[in-house]
Amino acid sequence: MEKALFADLVQSLKEAAAIAKGEAPASRRFEVAPTDVRAVREKIGLSQAEFARLMRVSVKTLQNWEQHRRHPTGPAAALLKIVSAAPDVALKSLHG
């Protein structure tokens, strides 16, 4: 590995450690509001069981999301955004 590249990587790691410890401010920060799962489900008119089946999760997981005990992450969060933005397309794609 080139010395300059290695030095850049080491510096980046030191900066990340300082940010994690609260010793330095992050250069940018993103706040992502959690999706209101209940509102998305009600918007498309499905029961909890139907929506859980659509999302490929258990009803208990869906209830945890709706009651804000847990928040969907990863692919589930992305799918919720798609269902919220374009429910007709999402439902057609998921059922077809």
Secondary structure, 3 states (H helix, E strand, C coil): CCHHHHHHHHHHHHHHHHHHCCCCCCCCCCCCCCCCHHHHHHHHCCCHHHHHHHHCCCHHHHHHHHCCCCCCCHHHHHHHHHHHHCHHHHHHHHHC
